[in-house]
Amino acid sequence: MSALSSLSAMMGQLREDHITEHIVPTLIKACGDKVPNVQFCASKIIKEHRSRIATSCMQDVIIPKLRENMQDSDKDVAHYAKLAAEDL
């Protein structure tokens, strides 16, 4: 989770194309992690930085993963995925 926090801190300094190429794959992988805290941490980062993520990437890659996580049996994973997907 420390690595995710570091990525979150860097996102404000990166261009959109770098975020798409280098950060989004890590966030998607974290959304599918077997540890629920890692999953919802990734959702929180997506929500916090969604304005910096390319719209096409959000629609094609991130939203489908968030929808999947909204159906997760862990209440927190589902809750934070729903929050991250709001207003998209």
C-alpha positions in Angstrom: 0.0 0.0 0.0 3.0 2.3 0.5 3.7 1.9 -3.2 0.2 3.0 -4.1 0.5 6.0 -1.8 3.7 7.0 -3.6 2.0 6.6 -7.0 -0.8 8.8 -5.8 1.6 11.5 -4.6 3.3 11.4 -8.0 0.2 11.6 -10.1 -0.2 15.4 -9.7 3.2 15.8 -11.3 2.8 13.5 -14.3 1.3 14.1 -17.7 -1.9 12.3 -18.6 -0.1 10.0 -21.1 2.4 8.9 -18.5 -0.4 8.2 -16.0 -2.2 6.1 -18.6 0.9 4.2 -19.6 2.6 3.7 -16.2 0.2 4.3 -13.3 -3.1 2.9 -14.5 -1.9 -0.6 -15.1 -0.6 -0.7 -11.5 -4.0 0.6 -10.2 -5.9 -2.0 -12.2 -3.7 -4.7 -10.8 -4.2 -3.3 -7.3 -8.0 -3.3 -7.9 -7.7 -7.1 -8.5 -5.4 -7.8 -5.5 -6.4 -10.6 -3.1 -6.1 -8.2 -0.2 -9.2 -6.0 0.2 -7.4 -3.1 1.7 -5.2 -2.9 -1.4 -8.3 -3.0 -3.6 -10.1 -0.2 -1.9 -6.9 1.9 -1.6 -6.7 1.8 -5.4 -10.3 2.9 -5.7 -9.6 5.8 -3.4 -6.7 6.9 -5.6 -8.8 6.6 -8.7 -11.5 8.8 -7.2 -8.9 11.3 -6.0 -7.1 11.6 -9.3 -9.8 10.8 -11.9 -9.6 14.2 -13.5 -5.9 13.4 -14.4 -6.8 10.1 -16.1 -7.7 10.1 -19.8 -11.4 9.8 -20.4 -10.9 6.9 -22.8 -8.8 5.1 -20.3 -11.5 5.6 -17.6 -14.2 4.3 -19.9 -12.3 1.4 -21.4 -10.2 0.1 -18.5 -11.0 1.6 -15.2 -14.8 1.8 -15.1 -15.2 -1.9 -16.0 -12.9 -2.9 -13.2 -14.7 -0.6 -10.7 -18.0 -2.2 -11.8 -16.5 -5.6 -11.1 -15.4 -4.5 -7.7 -18.8 -3.0 -6.9 -20.0 -6.6 -6.9 -17.3 -7.8 -4.5 -18.3 -9.7 -1.4 -16.2 -7.4 0.8 -18.3 -4.4 1.7 -15.5 -1.9 1.8 -14.2 -2.9 -1.6 -17.7 -2.6 -3.1 -18.3 0.8 -1.3 -15.1 2.5 -2.4 -15.4 1.2 -5.9 -18.9 2.7 -6.0 -17.6 6.0 -4.7 -14.8 6.0 -7.3 -17.3 5.4 -10.1 -19.8 8.1 -9.1 -20.4 10.9 -11.6 -18.5 9.1 -14.3 
